[in-house]
Structures are given as structure tokens and as C-alpha cells.
Amino acid sequence: MQIILVSNDYRTRRNINVGIPQIMGLVFVALVALALTATLANYLSLKYAATSDHPLIRGVLLADQHAEAKQRQQQIQDNINNLAVKLGEMQAHMLRLDGLGEKLAKVAGLKPQELPSATAQSGRGGSSLTGAPLSFDAFSKQLRELQKTVDVKADQLTVLEALLVEGSAQRKFLPTLPPIENINYTSNFGYRLDPFTGHQTFHEGVDFAAETGTPINAAASGKVIYAEFHAAYGKNVDIDHGNGLVTRYAHASELFVKEGDLVVRGQRIAKVGSTGRSTGPHLHFEVRLNGAPQNPARFLSVN
């Protein structure tokens, strides 16, 4: 495109050639100028609105701020409500743990009130999570209470664990397991007629009828302190279970342990026989506490 410029007296003339690049440049400059003008106008209008006391302008600005604050508050409340649901689930779990703790306390031989008690029981008498929405302060309070309950419940379960482990260990060292299967008493603990002399004598254990070769098992865990032939007891095993408690297994046909061996509850230690002072195959079983004979049937009835 060509533009011709002519002077007023028509004596001079100037030709200007305008191409596509020049046109695009002019358009770009115009757009930039328009954008700057719009930005400046927007800035000036906002600055004016912020300092203006015009009721209409103030109302528009306050409405926008109120809507934004309300949206933000709703998001916070939604988050609190979601956390409150999780809190309610945790409180329900704690109630189930309360029931489990009471059962374990009974197993351990304790009364529930003898365990450490919580000063705050979340979920019992607290505000309902299904009613009005929780405020942040109320949620924080219930969370702190739940934390206290969790700490106390952890202490309770730790105590119960220690008691149960101790009780389990103690039971392993008490002779409550029958030394042979299919118990058949042929002679009880106490006074009886001696089969060799016919006189009344004190029988310091119990006799179990069994065939020769029947396995004899340790009634409790302990240490073998005697495993030899005895003139009266024949092939005999004595096991020390600690605290002065000793069990004796007499008249065996074969021994599987020796003095100094450690045995566990239920371990095979010998076979039934009729060695020593015996009238036939059987197991003579004794329980002694600090050397004094005890009635083995009382221990075996605990099993």
C-alpha cells in the first residue's frame, strides 16, 4: 500500500510505502496502549473504591469479603466435621478395648477397678458427634480427652500383659499336667495298707496304672536333680520346679533324661515300668514342697 502526502500549495509531494509489517506493528502498539490504559483505569477505580465512602461501592466490597470469609469458614467446618467422624470411630474402638480389658483383668485374676483408671472417658457422657457441628474448641477438648484415655488404656494393657505373662510362666512351673495320658488312680495320697507288709503306712504320692512302656511326661518345666536307680523307687526322676517344688516319677522302665537336664512341661522323660519296690507296672508320682509331700491330685485338678 502507498500513501501520498501533498503540501498545501501542491508544489511538493511525498510518497510513503506501507507494507504488512508496518501495519502489524501499528496494531501491536495500539493493543499495548489499550491494555495499559485498561490496567491503569482498573487500578484507579479500585483505589478509589477502597478510599471511597460511597454506600454502593462499600456494599459491593463488603459482600465480596463476606462471601469469601463464609466460604473459607465452611471449608474449615467441613474439615472439623470429617475429623469428628474419625474421632467418633476412635472413641468406639476405645469402648471395645474397655470391654477387652475387663475380660483380660478377670483372666489375670484382677477386678477391673484394680487396674489404672482413666480420669476422662471419651465417648461416655460426652457430646454427641451426630448432633450440632463441633466447634474447633470442642473438637480439641474431645481430642485431648481421648489422648488421656489412650494413655491410660495403654498403661492398663501393659499391666495386664505383665500379669498374664507372669501367670503363664508360673503355670508352666506348676505340676498341673498329668504325667501320663488316661489317668487311672490305683492308689491315692494318704494312709493305706502297705502291699508288702500289710501294715497301715502313709503313701506319699499317687499311683497310676499303665502298661510297661507308656510314656511319662514332665508335669511342669524345671531342672532334673535326680535320674538314677533307687532301691525303693527303682528307676526314678526328680525334677525341681523352683520355689521348693519338686516332682518325682518312680518305678520307670527306662529314663530319657539325666541329672542337670532342663526339661519343659510335657516333655517325655521316661517310660512306665515296675522297677524297685513295685508289685506291677505303674507310675508312682509325688509332689513335694520344701521336702514335705503334697497331694498331687490337688495340682492335677487345676489343669
PyMOL commands that set and color helices and strands:
alter all, ss='L'
color gray80, all
select helices_A, chain A and resi 20-51+55-107+112-114+136-172+296-300
alter helices_A, ss='H'
color red, helices_A
select strands_A, chain A and resi 2-6+13-17+185-187+190-193+200-203+206-209+215-217+222-230+234-242+245-255+262-263+268-272+282-289+292-294
alter strands_A, ss='S'
color yellow, strands_A
deselect
rebuild
show_as cartoon
